[in-house]
Every structure is written in structure tokens, then in C-alpha cells.
Amino acid sequence: MASKNWIEFPRVEGETSKQAHADLPAGTYEREIGRDGFFGPATHIYHKHPPTGWTSFDGPLRPRAFDAVKAVEKGDPNRIIPLLSNANCKIDIWRCQASMPTLARNADGDLLFFVHAGEGDLFCDFGHLPYREGDYILLPRGTMWRLETKQPTTVLRIEATNGSYKLPERGILGPHAIFDPAALETPKLDDAFKSQRDGEWTVSVKRRGELTKITYPFNPLDAVGWKGNLTALKLNWRDIRPVMSHRYHIPPSVHSTFVADRFVVCTFVPRPIESDPGALKVPFYHSNDDYDEVIFYHQGEFFSRDNIHPGMMTWHPNGFTHGPHPKAFAAGQKAAKTMTDEVAVMIDARDPLDMLPAADAVEDRGYADSWKPKA
């Protein structure tokens, strides 16, 4: 029988700080070794040199960066482009150029969309839901749906394969922290829903990665009412109010937005930068040992990275130490900025991901070198 008890007995050895991520010993660089993605036992090691100060990085573990939006621009219009995947999580990019002529249904798991660009209307079993840039749209497994575009729409799609999305535990923060559940919007059986085209409709159903087409002589989105606590929903990043501390750089897990069975989706939104003189102003160096970390950059300037623009994605496989780029770390020490301005979606996957050919074709091959000490 598996034990739930970690072997934990905190110790202090040598020169350390009293508080993690603050008031580091002079001339040192802090590195966190932790388990369970910032929720398990952890140790902070204080180094003389930056833990990312490598001069070469060769092999399949190397960090990767690629232009996800370019991957979809190079593909066929309206085709879903797979980027990264494992047995529990599939990450795609999709450009919906025009309104969908057919319905879709995913029998493999819940679907989460993040609208990177565009606007329009979602029609689904539960009704009509307008969408715009910056919206998350959550479609429960088995939901029939389609998009009517007002502008060409680019969507990051995250499938919880054979799983479901839930809200994260908020603990002592209370149920209204991060975002009030009242901010979640649900579809309406409004006039737009009732005025959809009738007649023959086809539904493409994905099961075990394969498509089945089912044709109806009528529009199957014909609900006249529904009741219950399972439905599609929408949340815009602008309704997220980040948790922060002016004295301590809080781990990224506090920004969790949706939680699935073997991965978590977090949202980075603009927030004040730590103002305490001794607090780290950028993410701390940490050993990425239990989770693959993926970040999709939506807008703004990501304050811990260089040469990353909106539409790009980074992937840090589990098993190596990473953290801010040298220029970002130096800027953090100067405390020149008081606010972040980035918006980004992070997926932390408990199981290793595979990088797929479309992502590989648009990779920035020099990304691992961006941590190298400058001559």
C-alpha cells in the first residue's frame, strides 16, 4: 500500500536565508528543489553561480521554444495543429477562419479553449455564448458545439483526455479569491440560439483520436430548456485577480485556473511586482523534476524571458533547473519596473509530453543558449 507521508525533517546547513525567495545571502543564487509541483517537500540551495549558467545544452532534455501561431499559419486553414501531447493532455493550436459549417463533439475528454485572437459566437447543447479575445471556454466531454466567427479566430486548445476540468482548491483564500464563481458565464437559450439554421446538419465526433460523422435531418442544437450543474462556461482573463505578496515571490501554482486529473492550467495576468527590498522580483530558479512546464504567451512582455513574443510557446521538460534569463534577472535586481504586463497560459503536466512535428518545424533552435553567460 502506497504511503502518503513524505520523508520530511527540515534542516538548515551553512549559509542560508531565513525566508525562501527573500534576503538571499550576498552574492548567492537560490535554487528550489521540490516535489509535487510546489506542493510537496522542498529545499532551497544557495549557489555561488547561476544554476542556469551552462555553456552548452545538448540532448532531448533541452528547453524548447516555438512559434505556435506560425505553426497554424503554415498549415491548412481551419485545421487543428497538434503541438504537444501525452496520454492525459493534448495541446493544439487552431485557426478558425470562417464559421463552422458542421458541428463537433469530443468524446475523448473535456475541451478547454483559450481565445488568442478573434471574436464570434459559440453555439452548443446548452445555448449561445458570445466570445472574444482572452476568453477561456470550457466544453464538457460530449458537448456538441460550433463557432460562428465575426473575425478569424485563433484558439489554443487543451484537451483533458479521458478526464475532466475542475476548479482549484482555494483553501484559506476563500471561495471568491482569484475569480468569483459569479464571473463564470454560461450559455443562454436566447433569440440567437433559436434562430439557427434548421435542416440537415453533420456532427463530427472524435473518439480515441478518430472521427465519426453523424448526419441529422434537423439541427440537433434544438434544446428548449435545461437544468443542472454541468454546462459549458466562459471566463475572461480580465476577470482574474491574481494573488500576490509585496514581500515574497509566490510560486506559479497559486495562479491555477483549472485543474485536470494529471495537469493544471494556470493564468499569468498583470500584477504588481514585489516591492520589499529583499524579495526576489522574478521567478526563482527551480529544479523542474516532477512536471513538464508549458507556457503560451498571449500578450505583453514576459518579464522573466528574452526574445519571446505573443503567440510563442515554451516547453521545459522535467529534469533540469531553469529560471529567469540573465537579462531578466539583472532587471529584477534593479527593481526598475513596478508592474508586470504579460498575459500567458501555463500548463504543468505530471507526465512527460511529446513535441509533435508541427511544433518542431517552427522551433527556435537557439532557445537553450539564451541562458548562456554573455561574453
N, C-alpha and C positions, 0 to 999 in steps of 0.2 A: 504494500500500500504506500502511495507517494506521500511524503511529508510536506506540509505546508510551511514548516518552520525553516527559515534561512538560518545559517550559522552566523549569528551576529553577536559581536562583542566589541564595541567601539574602543579604539586605542589611539593614542597620539604619540608620534615618533618624530623627533627632530624639530626643525623649524617650520611652523605652520601658521595659518591664520585662525583666528577664533571662530569666525563665521565664514562658511563657504561663500565664494564669489565676492568677497569683500575684504579690504585691508590685507592684501597679499603681502608676504614678506618681500622686502625690497629686492628688485631685480629678478623675481621669480615669475613663472608661468604656471597657473593652476590647471591641472587635468583631472577630470572626474571619471572614475571607473565605476560603473553602476550596473545594476541588473533590473530587469522588468521595465525598461524604458523610463527611468527616473522615479519609479515607484518602489523599487527594491533597495537592498543594502547598497551603500556607495562608500567609496574612499576618494579623498582628494589628495593628489600628489603634487608637490611643488617643485618644478624643474628649473634648472639654470637656463635652458634654451627652449624656444617654442616647440611644442610637441609635433607641430606640422612642418618643421624646418628641414624637410627632406631635400636631397639634391637629385634624386630620381625615384620614379614610382612606376614599376613595370609589372604587368600581370593582370589577371581577371578581377582582382580586388580594387583596382584603381577607381577613384571617383569619376563620374561621368557627367557631362552636361550636353544638352542638345536642344535644338530649337523645335519645340513641339508644334508651333503654328506653321513653321516652314514645312514640317512633315505632312501636314494636311493640305497645304497649298500645292505640294508636289504631287499629291495623289489625285484620284478621280473625284470630281465633285460629288458631294453627298455620301461618299464612302467613309465608313468608320475606320480609323487608322489605329491599330493596336500598338502601344508603346512599351509597356511593362506588364508582367503578369506572373502570378503563381496560382496555386490551386484554390486560393481563397479570395484573391483580389485581381481584378483586371482593370488596367488604366489605359484609356483610349483618348484620342482627340478626334473631333468630328466637326466638319463644316457643313451645315445645312443651308444650302444656297437659296432654296425656294421651298414653299410649303410642301409638306409630305403628301403624296397622292394616296398613300395607303397607311394603315395602322400598324403599330408594332407592339410586341408583347414579349417580355423576357421571363422565361420560366426557370432560369438558372440562378436567380438571386435578385435582391433589391438593387435598384439603379440610383445612383446619385449623380446629378448633373451640376456642373458649375459653369455658368454662362460667362465666357470670357469676352464676347462681343456680340452685339446684335440685340434685337427685341422682336417680340411677337406674342403668340398665344399658344398655350398648351391646352389641348382637349384630351380628356381621359375618362375612364369609367366614372369618376367622381364629379366631373363637371369641367368648367372652363377656368383657366388660371393665366392671366397675362404675365409675361416675363420680360426682364430687361437685363442689361449687363450687370454682373455682380451677384446675380441670384443663384442660390442653391435650389435645386428642385429634386425632391426625393420621391421616387416611384416605387411603391411596394411591389415585391415579386408578383408577377402575373397580371399587373395592371396593363390594360390596353390604352394606347396613347398615340398622339401625333402632334406635330408642330405646324402652325401656320405662321410663317415668317413675315414680319414687316420690314426687317433688314436681314441680310445674310447673317447667320448665327454660328459662332464658333463655341463649341462646348467641350469642356473636359468631362469625361465620363468615368465614373469609378464604380465598378460592379462588385458587390459583396457576394461572391459566388457561393451558392448554397448556404447563404447566410442572410442576416438582417441588420439594419441600422437601428441604433438606439441613441438616446441622449446620454452624455457623460454624467457620472455622479458629481454633484456639486458640493457635497459634504457641508462643512461649516460655512461655506459661502452663501448657502441658502438657495431655494429653488428659482429665484429671479436673477441670479448672477449670470454674467456673460451675455445672455439674452433672456428676456422674459418670454416664457412659453406663449404668451399672448401675441408675440411678434410673429409667430408662425402663421402663415396664411394658407388657407385650404381652398380647393376649387368650389365654384358656385354653379348651380343649375340655372344659369341666367339666360337672357334672351340670345346671347351669342351661342351658347350651347344648344339651345332649342332650334336655332335657325341653321344648323349644319346641313350640308347636302345629304339627302337621302338617296336611295338606290343602291347599286351594288358596291360593296367595299371588300377589300382584301386585307387580312391581318397576317403579318409575318411574325411567327412565333419562334424564338430562339430557345432551344433546349439542348443541353450538352454541346453547345457550340455550333449546332446545326439548325438550319432554318426549315420550318414547315409553313406552307401558305394555306390559309383557310379563307374561303370566299363566302360572303353572305349576300343575299339578295336585298339586304337593307343595311342601314348604318347601325352597327352593334353598340355605338355610344348613344343609347336611347333611354338612359335612366330618367325616371320621373321623380325619384326621391331616393334617399339613403339615410341610414342612421348607424352609428357605431363609432369605434375609436381607432380604426385603421383606414388611412386615407393618404393620398398624395399631399405634399406640403411644399412650401416655399419659404426661404429665409434669405434676405439680402445681407451681404457683409456689413453694410452700413448700420444694421440693427444689432451688431455685436459690440459689446462694451468690454474691452479687454481687462483682465485682472493684471495689476502691476504693483510694484513696490518701489518707492523712491530710494530705498536703501539696499536693494538686493535684486540681482537679475534672476527672475523667476524662470524655471525650466519650461520648455515649449509645451509640455503636456498640459499645462494649465489653460492653454488655448484650444483644447479639444472641443470640437463642434459636434461631431457624430462619431459613434463607436460601433464597430462591427466585431465579428467573432474573433478575427485574427489580425485586425489592423485598426488604426484610429485615424480620423481625418481632423486636422487642426486648421485654424484660420489665423493668419497674422494680419492684423489691421493697424492703422496708425495709432500710436500711443506715446505718452511722454517717456523720454529716456531717463534712466536713473540719475538722480541729482546729488545723492550723497557722495562726497569727495572720494571715499574709499571703495565705492561699489563699482564692479565691472559695468561698462557701458555697452558691451557687445556680448553675444553668446559665449559661454565659457568653452574651453577645449574639453572634449569628452571622447571617451572610447566607445565607439558605436558597436557594441558587442552582441546585443540581442535583437536589434531591429534594423531593417533596411529603411533608409530615410529618403523620401522623395519630396521635392518642393517644386510646385508650379508657380511661376511668377506672373501675377496678373497685372499689376501696375505699380508705379512708383520706383524708388531706388532702394534696392535691398541693402540694408545698412551693414551687413556682415560679408558682402560679396563684391568682387570687382567684375566688370565686363559681363554683367548679366542684365538682359533687357526683358521687357514684358513678352510673354509667350514662350519663354525658355523654361526648361525643366532640368533640375539636377537630381542625380541619384547617387547616394553614398551607401554602398553595400555594407552589411555588418562586418565588423572585424578590424577596423582601423580607427585611429584617432583623427578627429577633424575638429574644425572650429573656424573662427573668422580668418579672412585673408589678411596678410600683413598690413596692407594699407588701411583696412577697416579697423584692425586692432590699434594701430597708431592713432587713427582719428578718434577712436573711443577714449584713448588715454588723454587726448587733448580736450575732450568733452565740448567740442565745438557746436554740436547740434543738441537741441533740447527735445525734438520730436522725431519719431520715425514717420515715413510717409509710404511705406510699402504695403501692398496687399498681396498675400500669397496663400496658397493652399498646400498644406503638408500632409503626406500620407506616410505613416510609420507602420511598416509591415513586419509582423513577427516572424514570417517565413521568407526566405530569400526570394527575390524577384529575378526574372529573366528579362534582359533587354532584347527587344524584338527588332527585326531588320529595318523597319521604317525609322525607328529612333537612331539606330546605328548609322543610317545613311546621312543624318543631319547632325552628327556629334561634333562638338568642339574638342578635337583631339588634344589640345594643349591645356585642358582644364586642370589636370593634376599638377601641371607645372606652375599654376597660379599661386601656389603656396610656397614655392621655392624662395629662399632668401635672395634679395636683389643684390647684384654685384655692385 
